[in-house]
Amino acid sequence: MHGFKYHGRRECLGWLGRRVAATPRAAPLLMRARALLVPVPLARSALRRRGYNQASDLARGVADQSGLPLDARALRRRRETVRQASSRTARRRVQLRGALAARPGRVAGRDVVLVDDVISTGATADAAARACRIAGARTVGVLTLAT
């Protein structure tokens, strides 16, 4: 995980996404009638530094395995946040408050499945889910590679 997140080794992400989609824990999320896969967006500075969004690559693998639609534009960053890896839970929640927004025309009435690589404190997933619900998502679930 450290390799694809910090050292550009993204070649395994599609395969990992297909494996995650094939697990029993993913089935309840991926079997929803109107499910839409939405990768968690990176901050612009992180995307520039890394050159790709690992959550998007994972989500493509999940989409390949599940046949579900993927919409990488359904959720966006409204503002930059500092790198979360070294922040404590309370600080992460404060930093992420209002930082993400979902596009109602893309998520309203849908069962959204957020895809991200890692959940550590849950602050990012919580902020992303909240943004989707505000935009009218029917339900929101989270599918990750690791916790």
NUFI-494307 format. One record per residue: x, y, z of N, C-alpha, C in turn; residue in three letters. Coordinates in pm, whole numbers, plus 50000, padded with zeros to 5 digits. Layout:
XYZXYZXYZAla...
END
This chain:
500824988150000500005000050000500875012550000Met501925012050075502835023450078503405025849939His503645015149866504205016249731503285023649636Gly501995020249631501115027249538500725041149588Phe500745043049718500335055949771501445066349764Lys502665062149786503755071849796504895069849697Tyr504905058749623506035056049534505615053049390His504415057049351503995055949213503735042049161Gly503625032149246503425018349201501945015449188Arg501325020749084499885019649068499435007648987Arg500374999948935500034988748847499154978148913Glu499174977149043498384966949113496984971549152Cys496664984349135495414989749188494174983949121Leu494174982048990493024976148923492774961948972Gly493844954348984493734940549034493194940449177Trp493714949349261493234950149399491764954149404Leu491354963349319489954967249314489054955549275Gly489474947549178488694935649140488614925749255Arg489694924049329489714914749443488774919749553Arg488824932649583487944938349686486484936149647Val486164938549520484774936949473484294922549483Ala485204913149480484844898949484484694893549626Ala484984901649726484904896949864483464896749915Thr483164887950008481804887450065481384900450133Pro482314907850192481944920250260481514930950162Arg481914929950035481534939849934480144937149877Ala479694924749881478444920849816477244929449855Ala476994931949984475804939950018475824954149957Pro477004959949945477114973249887476934972949736Leu477504962849672477524962449526476254956649466Leu475374951049547474144945149495472954954549503Met473174966749545472074976449552471624979949412Arg470324981849396469714983649265470264995649187Ala470455006749253470885018949183472295023149227Arg473155013449252474485016549304475355024049203Ala476095033649254477015041749176478335042149252Leu479415038349187480735038749248481305052849236Leu481775058149349482315071749353483645071449428Val484765073549358486045074149428486175086949509Pro486815086049623487065097849706488145106149637Val487875118949614488855127249542490045131049631Pro491175132649566492385137449634492405152649634Leu493125158249726493405172549721494235175249596Ala494045186849535494785190049411496295188849429Arg496785193349543498235192749565498715178149570Ser497945169449631498315155249637498235148949498Ala497225152749420497105147449284498275152049198Leu498675164549210499855169349136501105161849178Arg501285159949307502475153249359502515138649316Arg501395131749326501315117349299501135114349150Arg500355122649084500105120648941498875112148912Gly498255106649012497045098548996496325097749130Tyr495055093849123494255091849243494105076849263Asn494705071549366494665057149390493245052149412Gln492365060249468490975056249488490265054449353Ala490585062949256489995061549123490445048749055Ser491725045549067492235033249008491605020949074Asp491465021349206490775010449276489335009249230Leu488655020649220487245020749179487065015049038Ala488015017548950487935011748815487984996548821Arg488824991148909488874976648928487574971248983Gly486974978449079485684974449136484614974849027Val484624985248945483654986448835483814975048735Ala485054971548702485304960448609484714947448663Asp484904944848790484434932448852482924932148871Gln482354943548911480944943948949480004947748835Ser480524954548735479674959448627478914972048663Gly479194977848778478504990048822479115002348755Leu478305012848738478845025148682479755032248782Pro480705039348727481695046948805481575061448765Leu481515070348863481455084648834482485091948920Asp483635094748860484725101348932484465116348950Ala483405121548889483105135848901481935138548995Arg481385128249055480225129949143480585136849274Ala481825135549315482295141349440483545149449411Leu483625161449467484785169849440485275176649568Arg486495181049562487075188849672486705203349649Arg486105209549747485765223749738486955232349777Arg487805226749862489005234049904490075223949943Arg491285228749945492425220549983492395217350132Glu492915205850166493115202250306494555197850321Thr495075198650440496445194050463496455178850461Val497605173150443497755158650440497215152650569Arg496355142550554495635136950668496415126150743Gln497385119850679498045108150737498635110650876Ala499095122650901499725125351031498805132851127Ser497565135151089496645142651175495855133551268Ser495485138651382494625131351476493175132251430Arg492345123551485490955122551444490215135751452Thr490265142551565489515155051582489985165551483Ala491285166351462491835176151367491395172851225Arg491385160251189490935156251056489495160551032Arg488645158251130487225161751114487065176851093Arg487805184851167487735199251152488255203351015Val489375197750972489965201250842489035197650726Gln488295186850739487455182050630486055188250629Leu485675194950734484325200850741484115210250623Arg483175206850536482845215050420483835214150306Gly484835205550315485855204650210485405196550089Ala484405187950106483925179549997482495183249962Leu482175182249834480805184849788480465174749679Ala479225169849683478755160549580477855168249485Ala477815163849362476975170149260475595163349261Arg474555170849301473215164849313472745157949186Pro473025163549072472585157548947473185143848920Gly474245140648990474915127748970474585117549079Arg474275122149201474075112649312472645112049366Val471815122149337470465122549394469675109949358Ala469105103749461468295091649443469095078949421Gly470415079849425471275068249400471795062249530Arg472155049449523472875042749631474345044549599Asp475005053349669476405056649642477315047249719Val478315041949650479355033949714480655041649698Val481105047849807482365055049807483505044949804Leu484525047649725485675038649716486915046549756Val487665041149852488915047349895489905036249928Asp491165039749938492165029449963492215025350109Asp492205035050200492355032150343491405040750424Val490825034850527490125042650628490925041050756Ile491385052350809492105051450936491205056651048Ser490845069351044489955074651148488505075151102Thr488275074750973486925075750918486495090050888Gly487345099750915486975113750895486715116950749Ala487535112150659487335114850516486085107950466Thr485905095350502484705087950461483455094650515Ala483505099350638482365106050698482035119050623Asp483055126950592482835139450519482295136850379Ala482815126550313482345123150178480905118050182Ala480595109450279479225104350292478255115550323Ala478645124550410477795135950445477515144350321Arg478535146950240478355154850118477395148050022Ala477495134850010476595127349921475155127749971Cys474985126250100473635126650157472995140550140Arg473775150950161473275164550142472835166749998Ile473555160449904473235161749761472105152549718Ala471545144749811470375136749780470595121949757Gly471775116849788472005102449774471015094849862Ala470475083949809469515075849884470205068950001Arg471315062249972472145055950075473605058250038Thr474465056850136475905058050111476605046950187Val477425039350117478275029150177479715032250143Gly480635025850211482045028050188482735014650165Val483525014050059484285002050027485765005950022Leu486564999350104487995002550109488844990150099Thr490084992350067491054981650061491494977550201Leu491624987250290492104984250426491534994250526Ala491504989950651491114998850760492224999550862Thr
END
